[in-house]
Amino acid sequence: MNRNLLKIAFLLLLLGGGCMADAQTQRLVVWMKNGERVLYDLEEQPKTTFANTDLIITTSSVSASYPLSQVLRYTYELSASGVESVKENDIRISQKGNDLVFEHLKSGADIRVYSLDGVLLDTKRAVGEQLTTVSLNDNPAGVYLIKVGNTTYKMVKR
């Protein structure tokens, strides 16, 4: 009888472990020296490259440039979705159509939108824990630079 209980317990462990694996998120994390972390889901297939003194991370929806002098490290992490807590310094970025949505920015953080020739097109300020959206709907198709603090993101409007 003990063997049957062991078999059942082992089977339940295997089944439970399979469910846990499905609920995990893999991501690339850029750790900044000022304590901020920027997260990229691996489903977006982030690519890391280096140009001059910058770390460049590019996904299908966004491109960001980080001065190496301000990057502490970058790592790949596995976390259980629904279990992790978002820390104050975890900035999340997503693109929805012609909008770039920032989550978890520090209150008062300025977001500046520039054309490729350096002209300031728009400025937004993060307020509390709210999502901050930068829209390019009123601008023509092209490449835009979005600057948040010392980090610059490249956004392509089609």
Beta strands, then each sheet from edge to edge (+ up, - down):
strand 1: 24-32
strand 2: 37-41
strand 3: 47-51
strand 4: 54-58
strand 5: 63-67
strand 6: 71-80
strand 7: 90-96
strand 8: 99-103
strand 9: 110-115
strand 10: 120-125
strand 11: 132-135
strand 12: 142-148
strand 13: 151-157
sheet 1: 6+ 1- 2+ 7+ 8- 11+
sheet 2: 3+ 4- 5+ 13- 12+ 9- 10+
end
